[in-house]
C-alpha cells in the first residue's frame, strides 16, 4: 500500500481539498493511505484558524484523510520556507510515507522540480542577495532571480501554490528525504483568491454569518455547522483584537520575534504604542518591503510568546489530531520507525526531553489564547490542550 503525505491547513476543508485527496488516490492506487500534517489553531497567513484544529482534523478524516498530525504553531506561523521544511521533516521522520502530494496551478512536477533546483543555484542566490540589498522584499527578489536563471519558465513562480510546491521540493532535497514529490493540478480559485474553491472566500462568507456549504463536502459542512451551533467559531484575529492589543502593549522587546530584522521590531513597537486597532498597526507598519502576511505572523508570534529560537531546530514530536483504522495501523508502524516521538495523549509529553515539553506547554498557552475567540463563554476554559485526545473514527 502506498502512503502519501500532504501538508495542509484545511482552513476550512473544501471541495478543492477533497478533489486533491481523491486525485492523489487515483494516481497512486485506490488503497493509497493519506497522512496529513496540518496547521493547528494558527495558520501561515498570520491569523487564527477559522475553526479549531481538532474540528478541522475531524473534517479531513471524514473526507478522505487517514491520519492527521499537527504542525506546531511556531512552524505554522513561519515563512513559506519554514512552513514547508517543518512539514516535510515531520512526514519524513514518521517513516511511513513514500510520496508527498501537493496541489499546484502548474500540475507539472518536472517543471516544478526544475524550478526548485534553479532557484537554489549560485547564480540565483547572487541575484536574490543583490535585490535584497536594494530594499526589495524577498518574494520580488526571488522572482527576479527566477527571471534571470529560467527566462520564460520563471512564470511558474508567479502562482502561490506553485511557490509552495517549490518550497516542498526544496525541503525534500535539503533534508535528503526519500519522499517522492507528486503534484495535482488545482481546479478553481487560488488558495487565497475570491473564486472557485477558495478557502479565503469561504472564510469571508462564514465571518459574515453566511452558510457556504455548497463549496464544501457534506461531512465538512456539517462539522462546520456543528462548531458554529456550539459557539466555537468562526474565529478570527478581529474577534480577539482586544486580547491581542493587551498582550502587544505589555511587550517591551520585540527583537527576538521571527523575522525581526532591519529595525522592523522597533517600527512595530512604535505603532503598537500609538494605534488603537490591530488593523491600524498593520497598515502603519506596512511598506513595499514587508508583506502583510509577514507582519501578521510577527504580531501573532508576539501575542503567543513565540521567538525565532522556537523554530531554530526541527519539530521535536509528532502530535496526532485524528485517525481512522488505517491511520491507527500507520501509527503502529510509525512508532517502530519514527525518528521523533509520536504523541497521542498530551500529558505523555512530560516523559520526553525538555524542548518537547517546552513546545507543548507553549502550544497549550496558544490554545488558551485561541479559545478567547469563541462566541460561547462556556467554551473558553483554560487547559483544553491537556484534555483533548485525537478524533477517532
C-alpha positions as CSV (number, residue, x, y, z in Angstrom):
1,X,0.0,0.0,0.0
2,X,1.3,3.4,-1.0
3,X,1.2,6.2,1.6
4,X,1.1,9.9,0.5
5,X,1.9,12.8,2.8
6,X,0.0,16.1,2.5
7,X,1.0,19.3,4.2
8,X,-2.1,21.4,4.7
9,X,-4.2,23.9,6.7
10,X,-7.8,23.0,5.7
11,X,-9.0,26.4,6.8
12,X,-11.6,25.1,6.4
13,X,-11.8,21.9,4.4
14,X,-13.5,22.4,1.0
15,X,-14.2,20.7,-2.3
16,X,-10.8,21.5,-3.7
17,X,-9.1,19.7,-0.8
18,X,-11.4,16.7,-1.3
19,X,-10.5,16.7,-5.0
20,X,-6.8,16.8,-4.2
21,X,-7.1,13.7,-2.0
22,X,-9.3,11.9,-4.5
23,X,-6.9,12.6,-7.4
24,X,-3.9,11.6,-5.3
25,X,-5.5,8.2,-4.7
26,X,-6.4,7.9,-8.3
27,X,-2.8,8.5,-9.3
28,X,-1.3,6.2,-6.7
29,X,-3.9,3.5,-6.3
30,X,-7.3,3.3,-4.6
31,X,-5.9,1.9,-1.4
32,X,-3.4,4.7,-1.0
33,X,-3.3,6.0,2.6
34,X,-3.2,9.7,3.2
35,X,-1.2,11.2,6.1
36,X,-1.8,14.9,6.7
37,X,0.5,17.4,8.5
38,X,-1.9,20.2,9.3
39,X,-1.5,23.6,10.9
40,X,-3.1,23.8,14.4
41,X,-5.0,26.7,15.7
42,X,-3.0,29.3,13.8
43,X,-2.2,29.5,10.1
44,X,0.6,30.6,7.9
45,X,-1.1,33.8,6.7
46,X,-0.8,35.0,10.3
47,X,-4.3,34.5,11.6
48,X,-6.4,32.4,13.9
49,X,-7.7,29.3,12.1
50,X,-11.4,29.7,11.4
51,X,-12.2,26.5,13.4
52,X,-10.1,24.8,16.0
53,X,-7.6,22.1,15.0
54,X,-9.4,19.1,16.2
55,X,-12.6,20.1,14.4
56,X,-10.6,20.7,11.2
57,X,-8.7,17.4,11.6
58,X,-12.0,15.6,12.0
59,X,-13.3,17.2,8.8
60,X,-10.2,16.0,7.0
61,X,-10.6,12.4,8.3
62,X,-14.3,12.3,7.3
63,X,-13.4,13.5,3.9
64,X,-10.5,11.2,2.9
65,X,-7.6,11.5,5.3
66,X,-6.4,8.6,7.4
67,X,-4.1,10.2,9.9
68,X,-3.8,13.9,10.8
69,X,-0.7,15.2,12.6
70,X,-0.3,18.7,13.9
71,X,2.2,21.2,12.6
72,X,3.0,23.1,15.8
73,X,2.2,26.8,15.9
74,X,5.7,28.2,15.8
75,X,6.2,26.4,12.4
76,X,2.7,27.1,11.1
77,X,3.4,30.8,11.7
78,X,6.7,30.7,9.7
79,X,7.6,31.9,6.2
80,X,6.7,29.5,3.4
81,X,10.2,28.1,3.6
82,X,9.9,27.4,7.3
83,X,6.4,26.0,7.0
84,X,7.3,23.7,4.2
85,X,10.5,22.5,5.8
86,X,8.9,21.6,9.1
87,X,6.0,19.8,7.4
88,X,8.4,17.8,5.2
89,X,10.5,17.0,8.3
90,X,7.6,15.5,10.2
91,X,6.4,13.5,7.2
92,X,9.9,12.2,6.5
93,X,10.5,11.4,10.2
94,X,7.4,9.3,10.7
95,X,8.9,6.8,8.2
96,X,5.5,5.7,6.8
97,X,5.2,7.9,3.7
98,X,6.8,7.4,0.3
99,X,5.1,10.2,-1.5
100,X,4.5,13.9,-0.8
101,X,1.5,15.2,-2.8
102,X,0.5,18.8,-3.2
103,X,-1.7,20.9,-5.4
104,X,-0.3,23.4,-7.8
105,X,-1.5,25.7,-10.6
106,X,1.1,24.1,-12.9
107,X,0.3,20.5,-12.4
108,X,3.7,19.8,-13.9
109,X,6.1,18.1,-11.4
110,X,9.0,18.1,-13.8
111,X,8.8,21.9,-14.3
112,X,8.4,22.4,-10.6
113,X,11.4,20.3,-9.8
114,X,13.4,22.2,-12.4
115,X,12.4,25.5,-10.8
116,X,13.3,24.2,-7.3
117,X,16.8,23.3,-8.5
118,X,17.3,26.5,-10.4
119,X,16.3,28.9,-7.6
120,X,19.0,27.5,-5.2
121,X,21.8,27.8,-7.8
122,X,24.7,30.1,-7.1
123,X,23.5,32.5,-9.9
124,X,20.0,32.7,-8.4
125,X,21.3,33.3,-4.8
126,X,23.6,36.1,-6.0
127,X,20.6,37.9,-7.7
128,X,18.5,37.4,-4.5
129,X,21.2,38.9,-2.3
130,X,21.7,41.8,-4.6
131,X,17.9,42.6,-4.8
132,X,17.5,42.3,-1.0
133,X,20.4,44.8,-0.7
134,X,18.4,47.2,-2.9
135,X,15.5,47.0,-0.5
136,X,13.2,44.7,-2.4
137,X,11.0,42.2,-0.5
138,X,12.1,38.6,-0.6
139,X,9.3,37.5,-3.0
140,X,10.2,40.1,-5.5
141,X,13.9,39.3,-5.2
142,X,13.2,35.6,-5.8
143,X,11.1,36.4,-8.8
144,X,13.9,38.5,-10.3
145,X,16.3,35.6,-9.7
146,X,13.9,33.2,-11.3
147,X,13.6,35.5,-14.3
148,X,17.4,35.7,-14.6
149,X,18.0,31.9,-14.4
150,X,14.9,30.5,-16.0
151,X,13.8,33.1,-18.6
152,X,10.2,32.5,-19.7
153,X,10.0,29.4,-17.5
154,X,10.1,31.7,-14.5
155,X,6.3,32.3,-14.9
156,X,5.9,29.2,-12.7
157,X,6.9,31.4,-9.7
158,X,4.0,33.8,-10.1
159,X,1.4,31.5,-8.7
160,X,1.0,30.9,-4.9
161,X,0.6,27.1,-4.9
162,X,3.4,26.6,-7.4
163,X,5.6,28.6,-5.0
164,X,4.6,26.5,-2.0
165,X,5.1,23.3,-4.0
166,X,8.6,24.5,-5.0
167,X,9.3,25.0,-1.3
168,X,8.2,21.4,-0.6
169,X,10.6,20.1,-3.2
170,X,13.4,22.2,-1.9
171,X,12.8,20.9,1.6
172,X,12.8,17.3,0.3
173,X,16.1,17.9,-1.4
174,X,17.7,19.8,1.5
175,X,16.7,17.1,4.1
176,X,17.9,14.3,1.8
177,X,14.4,12.8,2.1
178,X,13.3,9.8,0.1
179,X,9.8,11.2,-0.3
180,X,8.8,11.5,-4.0
181,X,7.0,14.7,-4.9
182,X,3.8,14.4,-6.8
183,X,1.5,17.3,-7.8
184,X,-2.1,17.6,-8.7
185,X,-3.4,20.4,-10.9
186,X,-5.7,22.7,-8.9
187,X,-9.2,23.4,-10.1
188,X,-11.0,26.6,-9.3
189,X,-9.6,29.6,-7.5
190,X,-6.2,30.2,-6.0
191,X,-5.8,29.3,-2.3
192,X,-6.3,32.8,-1.2
193,X,-8.4,34.1,-4.0
194,X,-12.1,35.0,-4.4
195,X,-13.3,32.5,-6.9
196,X,-13.9,28.7,-7.2
197,X,-13.0,26.5,-4.3
198,X,-11.2,29.3,-2.3
199,X,-10.7,28.9,1.4
200,X,-10.5,32.7,1.6
201,X,-13.9,33.1,0.0
202,X,-15.4,30.5,2.4
203,X,-13.8,32.2,5.5
204,X,-15.2,35.6,4.5
205,X,-18.6,34.1,4.0
206,X,-18.5,32.4,7.4
207,X,-17.5,35.6,9.1
208,X,-20.4,37.4,7.5
209,X,-22.7,34.8,9.0
210,X,-23.5,33.1,5.7
211,X,-23.6,29.4,5.1
212,X,-21.2,28.5,2.2
213,X,-21.9,24.8,2.4
214,X,-22.1,24.4,-1.4
215,X,-18.3,24.8,-1.5
216,X,-17.7,22.0,1.0
217,X,-18.2,18.3,1.2
218,X,-21.3,17.4,3.1
219,X,-19.4,16.0,6.1
220,X,-17.2,19.1,6.4
221,X,-20.2,21.4,6.1
222,X,-22.0,19.5,8.8
223,X,-18.9,19.7,11.1
224,X,-18.6,23.5,10.5
225,X,-22.3,24.0,11.2
226,X,-21.9,22.0,14.4
227,X,-19.0,24.1,15.6
228,X,-21.0,27.3,14.9
229,X,-24.0,26.0,16.7
230,X,-21.8,25.1,19.7
231,X,-20.4,28.7,19.8
232,X,-16.8,27.6,18.8
233,X,-16.5,29.5,15.6
234,X,-15.8,31.1,13.2
235,X,-12.8,32.5,14.9
236,X,-10.6,35.4,13.5
237,X,-8.0,37.9,14.5
238,X,-10.5,40.7,14.7
239,X,-12.6,38.7,17.2
240,X,-9.6,38.6,19.6
241,X,-8.4,42.2,18.9
242,X,-8.7,43.5,22.5
243,X,-6.8,40.4,23.8
244,X,-4.1,40.9,21.2
245,X,-3.7,44.6,21.9
246,X,-3.4,43.9,25.6
247,X,-0.6,41.4,25.1
248,X,1.2,43.6,22.5
249,X,1.2,46.7,24.6
250,X,2.6,44.7,27.6
251,X,5.7,43.7,25.5
252,X,8.9,45.7,25.9
253,X,11.2,43.9,23.5
254,X,10.2,42.5,20.1
255,X,13.7,41.9,18.8
256,X,13.5,38.1,19.4
257,X,10.5,37.7,17.2
258,X,10.8,35.7,14.0
259,X,11.7,38.0,11.0
260,X,12.5,40.9,13.4
261,X,15.3,42.3,11.3
262,X,16.2,45.6,9.7
263,X,14.7,47.5,12.6
264,X,11.2,46.1,12.0
265,X,10.9,45.3,15.7
266,X,11.3,49.0,16.6
267,X,8.8,50.0,13.9
268,X,6.3,47.6,15.3
269,X,6.8,48.8,18.8
270,X,6.3,52.4,17.8
271,X,2.9,51.8,16.2
272,X,1.7,49.2,18.8
273,X,2.0,52.1,21.3
274,X,0.1,54.6,19.3
275,X,-2.5,52.7,17.2
276,X,-5.9,51.8,18.7
277,X,-6.5,48.7,16.5
278,X,-4.6,45.7,15.2
279,X,-5.5,46.7,11.6
280,X,-4.2,50.2,12.3
281,X,-0.9,48.8,13.5
282,X,-0.5,46.7,10.4
283,X,-1.4,49.5,8.0
284,X,1.1,51.9,9.6
285,X,4.0,49.3,9.6
286,X,3.3,48.0,6.1
287,X,5.7,49.1,3.3
288,X,6.6,47.7,-0.1
289,X,9.4,45.8,1.6
290,X,7.3,44.0,4.1
291,X,4.5,41.6,3.1
292,X,1.3,41.9,5.1
293,X,1.4,38.2,5.9
294,X,4.8,38.6,7.4
295,X,3.6,41.4,9.7
296,X,0.5,39.5,10.8
297,X,2.7,36.5,11.6
298,X,5.0,38.7,13.7
299,X,2.1,40.2,15.7
300,X,0.6,36.7,16.3
301,X,4.0,35.4,17.4
302,X,4.4,38.3,19.8
303,X,1.0,37.5,21.3
304,X,1.8,33.8,21.7
305,X,5.4,34.3,23.0
306,X,6.9,32.7,20.0
307,X,10.5,33.6,19.3
308,X,12.9,32.9,16.4
309,X,14.6,30.4,18.8
310,X,11.4,28.2,18.8
311,X,12.0,27.2,15.1
312,X,15.8,27.1,15.1
313,X,15.5,23.3,15.3
314,X,13.0,20.9,13.6
315,X,9.8,19.9,15.4
316,X,10.6,17.6,18.4
317,X,7.5,15.5,18.2
318,X,4.5,14.4,16.1
319,X,1.2,15.2,17.7
320,X,-1.8,13.1,16.5
321,X,-5.0,15.1,15.9
322,X,-7.2,12.5,14.2
323,X,-7.1,8.9,12.8
324,X,-9.2,6.2,11.5
325,X,-8.5,2.4,11.4
326,X,-6.0,2.8,8.6
327,X,-4.4,5.7,10.5
328,X,-4.1,3.5,13.6
329,X,-2.2,0.9,11.6
330,X,0.1,3.5,10.2
331,X,0.6,4.9,13.6
332,X,1.7,1.5,14.9
333,X,4.2,1.3,12.1
334,X,5.4,4.8,12.7
335,X,6.1,4.1,16.4
336,X,8.6,1.5,15.3
337,X,10.4,3.6,12.7
338,X,9.9,7.2,13.5
339,X,12.9,9.5,14.4
340,X,10.7,11.7,16.6
341,X,8.3,10.7,19.4
342,X,4.6,10.3,18.5
343,X,2.1,11.9,21.0
344,X,-1.5,10.9,21.3
345,X,-2.1,11.9,24.9
346,X,-0.7,15.4,25.6
347,X,0.2,14.5,29.2
348,X,2.7,11.9,27.9
349,X,5.0,14.7,26.7
350,X,6.4,15.0,30.2
351,X,8.2,11.7,29.6
352,X,10.2,13.4,26.8
353,X,13.0,15.9,26.6
354,X,12.9,19.5,27.8
355,X,12.4,21.0,24.3
356,X,9.4,18.9,23.6
357,X,7.9,19.8,26.9
358,X,8.6,23.4,26.4
359,X,7.0,23.4,22.9
360,X,3.8,21.6,24.0
361,X,3.4,24.0,27.0
362,X,3.7,26.9,24.6
363,X,1.1,25.2,22.4
364,X,-1.2,24.8,25.4
365,X,-0.9,28.5,26.1
366,X,-1.6,29.3,22.5
367,X,-4.8,27.2,22.7
368,X,-5.8,29.1,25.8
369,X,-5.4,32.3,23.8
370,X,-7.3,30.9,20.8
371,X,-10.4,29.9,22.7
372,X,-10.9,33.5,23.7
373,X,-12.3,33.9,20.2
374,X,-15.2,31.6,20.8
375,X,-18.7,33.2,21.0
376,X,-19.9,30.9,23.7
377,X,-18.3,31.9,27.0
378,X,-18.6,28.4,28.5
379,X,-16.2,27.1,25.8
380,X,-13.4,29.5,26.8
381,X,-12.0,27.5,29.8
382,X,-8.2,27.1,30.0
383,X,-6.2,24.0,29.8
384,X,-8.1,22.4,26.9
385,X,-4.9,21.3,25.2
386,X,-4.1,18.9,28.0
387,X,-7.6,17.4,27.9
388,X,-8.1,16.9,24.2
389,X,-7.4,13.5,22.7
390,X,-7.4,12.6,19.0
391,X,-10.6,12.4,17.0
392,X,-11.1,8.7,16.2
393,X,-13.4,7.2,13.5
